[in-house]
Amino acid sequence: MSPFRADVLTLFPEMFPGPLGHSLAGKALGEGRWQLRVTDIRNFAIDRHRSVDDAPFGGGAGMVLRPDVVDRAVAAVADGRPLIYLTPRGEPFTQKMARELAAGDGMILLCGRYEGVDQRVIEAWRMREVSIGDYVLSGGEPAAMVVLDAVIRLLPGVVGKEESTAEESFSQGPLLEYPHYTRPALWQGRAVPQVLLSGNHAAIAAWRREQAEAITRTRRPDLWALYLRERQEAEKGAEAGARAEPHLEETQNPERNPEESQKTAETRRPLSPPESSREGSVIVKAVGTA
Ligand SMILES: C[S@@+](CC[C@H](N)C(=O)[O-])C[C@H]1O[C@@H](n2cnc3c(N)ncnc32)[C@H](O)[C@@H]1O
């Protein structure tokens, strides 16, 4: 399987890989699980001053990245992978989006600067506009690093079993994670919750679930409402499924009903993409040329 290919379009290519060259992401980059190609938008400037921006029509402070320059930079790397423009006006980046992106073969991230990018080139390329939060950064580069980090750690083999992503926040629906404890069992007069020392796996799982629910309910009422809605829908779905379930013999005996048996097997497949290994060469930095 080929590696996950990430392209970043930026006016500051020297910022990359930055933090992504360290720890999990850096190790995965070295192992060829993902590739990073960084393109300097300025290399696609048209005039001899290599200008990439101009004053906004209609007046106002700041400068805007020119559509013709950005268009040439995007055209140099576009190949059907998701094309994302990082902007505070975009749809919120979520764990769900990270999972979707990690299941693909790569992505292209456009980093804005100044007041942003001319709207026409965003529309012409049908870019997905994505925000990492309700605040304004001075450039898209830290946002691109956030998106890349969240996606890369979901690629097969990047996070080892000991740091599994299966139980962390957002992995089981819109719930925040339960609290963690390690040795010593008693620290500065604070004891670890007794249930965690009990060895009773069912009781521990139930405690963790309660904690995750309580933390989500108090800290993030928006996620809590979503969780309740999803749970209600799942319960309704399960009830409807139970009512519609045909007689066991009909679905389990392929000779009696081969078509139905095939359909049932398909619907029972996991929703997430199959785990697979990715390998390939590493391009840490390949700055584009005009
Ligand atoms: C100073 S900001 C521009 C802000 C823009 N004028 C606005 O008010 O929406 C410059 C660049 O930083 C990036 N940026 C800033 N905040 C961001 C956020 N919350 N999420 C993603 N990208 C962001 C975008 O690429 C943006 O083009």
The ligand as an ORCA input file, in Angstrom:
! r2SCAN-3c Opt
* xyz 0 1
  C      -5.023     36.563      9.988
  S      -5.794     35.130      9.346
  C      -7.087     35.802      8.354
  C      -8.334     35.978      9.102
  C      -9.475     36.452      8.207
  N      -9.283     37.789      7.791
  C     -10.767     36.343      8.989
  O     -11.118     37.261      9.724
  O     -11.433     35.298      8.887
  C      -4.620     34.540      8.169
  C      -4.715     33.079      7.827
  O      -4.545     32.303      8.987
  C      -5.242     31.080      8.851
  N      -6.111     30.917     10.040
  C      -6.326     31.828     11.009
  N      -7.138     31.363     11.957
  C      -7.458     30.099     11.601
  C      -8.289     29.100     12.182
  N      -8.954     29.304     13.315
  N      -8.402     27.917     11.542
  C      -7.747     27.695     10.392
  N      -6.948     28.606      9.787
  C      -6.798     29.802     10.377
  C      -6.012     31.159      7.545
  O      -5.313     30.412      6.568
  C      -6.022     32.610      7.224
  O      -6.095     32.857      5.849
*
